[in-house]
């Protein structure tokens, strides 16, 4: 599968297309702000009509899960945890054509310490270096 990931201020899926506002940033903060992750997953023709599973998790610069406070204590930031998806072949589509699966995830602010972070996508238990979306949270300006 081929995956394109993009950080944005806002994203939505409508009419089979992604609408992205303020897309393509990799530097934020220091204050937490709302954000979006836009995903385009291109499913190969021969993997259509199969159930797939995805996981999207936030990792720190060392590759460890980022933990945030919750009612149950500290929990890792995981958006999709073994979430199923399936893409069907539309009638009349030329054999061999990749099938698009679009996702627009809009999130409330996540309080993060200054540093480097990575959103890591896993599909069917497999990840790829291209399925990572890195960003940096700036230090507060003390001047």
C-alpha atoms as one frame of an Amber mdcrd trajectory, in Angstrom:
protein
   0.000   0.000   0.000   1.049   3.545  -0.615   0.251   6.119   2.066   0.424
   9.923   1.995   0.211  11.687   5.366  -0.032  15.411   6.049  -0.383  17.550
   9.190  -2.868  20.396   8.827  -4.894  22.926  10.766  -8.113  21.302   9.489
  -9.059  18.506   7.087 -12.239  16.836   5.893 -13.329  14.171   3.430 -16.206
  15.042   1.099 -17.209  13.727  -2.315 -14.250  11.340  -2.393 -11.702  14.123
  -1.902  -9.628  15.542   0.948 -10.054  19.219   1.737  -7.034  20.493   3.665
  -6.620  23.909   5.312  -3.239  25.030   6.624  -1.566  21.798   5.515   2.050
  20.785   5.418   3.433  22.076   8.692   5.989  20.315  10.881   6.618  22.945
  13.579   4.113  23.884  16.278   3.788  25.228  19.801   4.848  25.836  22.343
   1.144  26.057  23.297  -1.034  23.066  22.352  -3.301  23.743  19.360  -5.988
  21.758  17.539  -4.660  19.900  14.495  -5.589  17.452  11.754  -3.963  14.493
  10.100  -4.954  13.888   6.480  -4.364  10.369   5.156  -4.564   8.993   1.640
  -4.190   5.215   1.629  -3.912   3.733  -1.854  -5.041   0.123  -1.659  -3.748
  -2.105  -4.482  -6.348  -3.653  -6.774  -5.593  -7.157  -5.522  -6.078  -6.109
  -1.855  -9.555  -4.619  -2.388 -12.587  -6.233  -0.778 -10.367  -7.425   2.098
 -10.640  -6.296   5.685  -7.533  -4.371   6.784  -6.614  -3.036  10.225  -4.820
   0.180  11.079  -3.143   1.762  14.061  -2.002   5.377  14.364   0.127   6.174
  17.396   2.222   9.075  18.635   5.874   8.337  19.460   8.614  10.484  20.969
  12.059  11.080  19.441  13.298   7.776  20.912  10.424   5.781  19.408   8.636
   5.301  22.736   4.864   5.820  23.020   3.841   9.299  24.172   1.813   9.113
  27.386  -0.851  11.618  28.432  -2.876  11.894  31.629  -6.358  10.384  31.608
  -8.974   9.376  34.163  -7.299   5.938  34.312  -3.763   7.308  34.775  -1.273
   7.708  31.949  -2.227   6.258  28.574  -0.459   6.186  25.201  -1.742   8.496
  22.459  -3.311   6.088  19.974  -5.878   7.324  17.480  -6.782   4.119  15.698
  -6.066   0.912  17.564  -6.684  -2.071  15.316  -9.408  -0.108  13.489 -10.889
  -2.046  10.561 -11.321  -0.676   7.044 -12.212  -2.195   3.702 -12.197  -0.700
   0.213 -14.453  -2.136  -2.470 -13.979  -2.012  -6.219 -16.462   0.284  -7.945
 -18.205  -1.062 -11.031 -16.394  -0.280 -14.275 -13.014   0.496 -12.695 -10.107
  -0.581 -14.883  -8.342  -3.689 -13.455  -5.064  -2.828 -11.703  -6.230   0.614
 -10.536  -5.316   1.496  -6.937  -8.296   2.342  -4.728  -8.238   5.447  -2.537
  -9.164   5.324   1.136  -9.289   8.840   2.617  -9.216   9.830   6.282  -9.389
  13.255   7.905  -8.692  13.120  11.610  -9.361  16.343  13.516  -8.053  16.445
  17.079  -8.277  18.650  20.117  -4.933  19.983  21.375  -2.565  17.435  22.907
  -0.267  18.913  25.585   3.290  17.967  24.593   6.691  18.934  25.964   9.087
  20.655  23.544  10.817  18.137  21.300  10.455  15.923  18.245   7.490  13.580
  17.740   6.310  11.113  15.107   2.873   9.859  14.136   3.377   6.232  13.085
   0.843   4.376  10.947   0.658   0.585  10.913  -1.582  -1.367   8.503  -2.156
  -5.088   8.951   0.710  -5.213  11.467   3.179  -3.682   9.003   4.687  -0.209
   9.014   6.908   1.568   6.526   9.370   4.450   7.012   7.170   6.511   4.647
   4.174   5.959   6.933   5.572   8.309   9.557   4.764  11.964  10.065   7.340
  13.891  12.124   6.890  17.262  13.777   8.569  19.442  16.397   7.069  21.280
  19.375   8.965  24.537  19.975  10.392  25.681  23.292   8.682  28.649  24.962
  10.459  31.937  24.258  11.829  33.195  27.584  12.572  36.720  26.365
